[in-house]
């Protein structure tokens, strides 16, 4: 085990970095949305109200998740690393290969859970809250139903235990995930060359915009957050969308679905909608 992985200061530094990427990335994307807005993305009162409701849902989610997990996720990850729990610890791997495989397999497990969230009915009803946003911007990233965050975190803990993901690898993956989530949802007019240069390896913002399309063939594609490898390997990749895409879900277009209260109730209200 490398010295720095056991060094609590390094782990604390990584935890702080995750916070900086989440909040700093959010602030940076807000500025980018003002300087280079995506086609049709204008700042007005309606958009401010929309962002406020998304952020209110996020605040409720933070309270719920803190009540359910407290600091146990982080403690469990460190305990699993200390006890060397997971398949990779049983293999005679050099340290660097263990880290790379743990990172890639954790990313694959996120892909699988996201795909399940689109294909298992109760998970989809919860995840649909994230997809129903008709005006995608950086606040859409925060639009997650609290009851979807709980199974997501449980899945990630189980994945780490099965794979053997060291706590510091989890944190690096989390930092990149948070950074990419801000990039993917921001209403920024990204240069086209980003897709040409990176889509062979990474999920670019326009590839994720495709995932937020009301066209269900596109919604049910591009499940990756970081690597495009899994969508490519499992046949769920669609090309990036154009500069003025439409977002949301056709069954959930009315304003009643977009208040924080409406979003909290979406899984119950929308369960009778066969078209969803
Ligand atoms: Zn999705």
Boltz pocket constraint, residues with backbone or C-beta under 6 A from the ligand:
constraints:
  - pocket:
      binder: B
      contacts: [[A, 114], [A, 118], [A, 127], [A, 131], [A, 211], [A, 219]]
      max_distance: 6.0
